[in-house]
Amino acid sequence: MKAIMLFGDSDTYGSFDPEGLGWAGRLRSFIETHYEEEIAVYNLGIPGNTTIDILKRFEREFTARKAEKNIVIFAIGVNDARYVNGKPVSKIQEVKKTIQKIITLSRKHAQNIIFIGLTKIDEAKTRPTIWSAEEEFINKQIVLFNKEIKKICDKNKTPFIPVMDIIGKKDLYDDGVHPTNKGHEKLFQHIKKNLIALKIL
């Protein structure tokens, strides 16, 4: 049996997409309808999670679901790039260290590790966000975090799937952060194509 574990935040969880349950839900549906091999797909996305949150829960979550062959996919970093009261939630140097720790820890357990890049947001709706006057998402910071996470992946020869330009403002929910069902469909198609190219699927 093969297990694919998807670690991430609200985008991985599929927030605001009850039809398809996000790109992760679409990936599970695709696998279950196109592959005879027994493959368990676990959506381990938790809204609001940062890289440090993923690091803290990774081993516990993984151990509870491990199989004969284990594939771990991470889609994290956007919440780290957030600002609260004018200050970044996470400093880039801290995030880089955390990503390195996640890769090192994952290699002890999984046969394949893949990272998915960050998506841009609509700053007209995120400075501040519609749910909090204290929170902001800024593309400049998101682009920086995406770039640095890719560098660490490249250094560790870990596949990185870029999604920065896959969806635009029209593919975002009213909050300017989360993808719509159409946005998730675009992400799914892009991620699926890359996973097939990497011979993960």
C-alpha positions in Angstrom: 0.0 0.0 0.0 1.1 3.5 -0.8 0.3 6.6 1.4 0.3 10.2 0.1 0.2 12.7 3.0 -0.7 16.3 2.2 0.5 18.7 4.9 -0.5 22.4 4.6 -2.9 25.2 5.6 -6.4 26.3 4.6 -5.6 26.0 0.9 -4.7 22.4 1.3 -7.7 21.8 3.6 -9.9 23.2 0.8 -11.5 26.1 2.6 -14.4 27.8 0.7 -14.6 24.9 -1.9 -17.4 22.6 -0.7 -17.8 21.2 -4.2 -14.3 19.8 -4.9 -12.7 20.1 -1.4 -9.8 22.0 -2.8 -6.9 20.9 -5.0 -6.2 18.1 -2.4 -9.8 16.8 -2.6 -9.5 16.7 -6.4 -6.2 14.9 -6.2 -7.7 12.2 -4.0 -10.7 11.8 -6.3 -8.4 11.5 -9.4 -6.3 8.9 -7.8 -9.2 6.8 -6.5 -10.8 6.8 -10.0 -7.7 6.3 -12.2 -5.5 3.9 -10.3 -6.0 0.3 -9.4 -3.1 0.3 -6.9 -4.2 0.9 -3.3 -3.2 4.4 -2.6 -4.4 6.2 0.6 -4.5 10.0 0.3 -4.6 11.9 3.6 -5.5 15.6 3.6 -3.6 16.9 6.6 -4.2 20.6 5.9 -5.1 22.7 8.9 -6.3 26.4 8.4 -3.9 28.9 9.9 -0.9 26.5 10.1 2.6 27.9 9.7 5.8 26.0 9.0 6.5 25.6 12.7 3.1 24.1 13.2 3.7 21.6 10.5 7.1 20.7 12.0 5.6 20.2 15.5 2.9 17.8 14.3 4.6 16.1 11.4 6.0 13.0 13.0 2.9 12.2 15.1 0.6 12.6 12.0 3.0 10.6 9.8 3.4 7.7 12.2 -0.4 7.3 12.5 -0.7 6.9 8.7 2.5 5.3 7.4 2.4 2.6 4.8 4.8 0.4 2.8 5.6 3.4 0.6 5.2 6.9 1.9 5.0 10.2 -0.1 4.8 13.5 1.7 3.7 16.7 0.0 4.0 20.1 1.7 2.2 23.2 0.7 3.1 25.8 3.4 4.5 29.3 3.9 1.7 31.7 3.2 0.7 32.1 6.8 4.3 32.6 7.8 4.4 35.6 5.3 1.4 37.2 7.1 1.7 40.4 9.0 0.0 41.0 12.4 0.0 44.5 13.8 2.6 45.5 11.3 5.0 42.8 12.2 5.8 39.6 10.3 4.4 36.4 11.9 7.7 34.6 11.0 11.1 35.9 10.0 12.5 34.5 6.8 15.6 33.1 8.5 13.4 31.2 11.0 11.3 29.8 8.1 14.4 28.7 6.2 15.6 26.8 9.3 12.2 25.2 9.8 11.9 24.1 6.2 15.4 22.5 6.5 14.3 20.6 9.6 11.1 19.5 7.9 13.1 18.1 5.0 15.6 16.4 7.2 12.9 14.8 9.4 10.8 13.7 6.4 13.8 11.9 4.9 13.9 9.6 7.9 10.4 8.4 7.1 9.2 9.0 3.5 10.5 7.7 0.2 9.4 10.9 -1.7 9.1 14.5 -0.5 7.6 17.3 -2.6 7.0 21.0 -1.8 4.4 23.1 -3.5 5.0 26.8 -3.9 3.0 29.7 -2.6 0.2 31.5 -4.4 -0.2 35.3 -4.7 -3.1 37.1 -3.2 -5.2 40.2 -4.0 -3.7 43.0 -1.9 -6.7 45.2 -2.5 -8.5 42.9 -0.1 -5.7 41.9 2.2 -4.3 45.1 3.5 -6.0 44.6 5.9 -7.8 41.3 5.6 -11.6 41.3 5.7 -11.6 39.2 8.8 -9.2 41.2 10.9 -8.0 44.9 10.8 -4.8 43.7 12.4 -3.8 41.2 9.7 -2.2 41.7 6.3 -1.0 39.6 3.4 1.5 41.3 1.1 2.7 39.8 -2.2 6.2 41.1 -1.8 6.6 39.0 1.3 4.9 36.0 -0.2 7.2 36.1 -3.3 10.3 36.3 -1.0 9.2 33.3 1.1 8.4 31.3 -2.1 11.9 32.1 -3.5 13.7 31.1 -0.3 11.8 27.9 0.2 12.6 26.9 -3.4 16.3 27.6 -2.7 16.3 25.2 0.2 14.5 22.6 -1.8 17.0 23.0 -4.6 19.9 22.7 -2.2 18.4 19.5 -0.8 17.5 18.2 -4.3 13.8 18.1 -3.2 11.2 18.6 -5.9 9.5 22.0 -5.8 6.3 22.6 -7.8 5.9 26.4 -8.5 2.3 27.6 -8.5 2.9 31.4 -8.2 1.4 32.2 -11.6 -1.2 29.5 -11.9 -4.1 31.4 -10.5 -5.0 35.1 -10.8 -7.3 37.5 -8.9 -10.4 36.2 -10.6 -9.5 32.8 -9.2 -9.6 34.0 -5.6 -12.5 34.0 -3.1 -13.9 37.3 -1.9 -11.3 37.5 0.8 -8.5 37.8 -1.7 -6.5 34.9 -0.2 -8.2 31.6 -0.8 -8.8 30.1 -4.2 -12.3 29.6 -5.6 -13.4 26.2 -6.9 -12.0 27.3 -10.3 -8.8 28.3 -8.7 -8.5 25.0 -7.0 -9.2 23.2 -10.3 -6.3 25.1 -11.9 -4.0 24.2 -9.0 -5.0 20.6 -9.1 -4.4 20.2 -12.9 -1.0 21.8 -12.5 0.0 19.8 -9.5 -1.3 16.6 -11.0 0.8 17.2 -14.2 3.9 17.7 -12.2 3.4 14.7 -9.9 3.0 12.5 -13.0 6.2 14.0 -14.5 8.0 13.3 -11.2 6.6 9.7 -11.5 4.8 10.1 -8.1 1.6 9.1 -9.9 
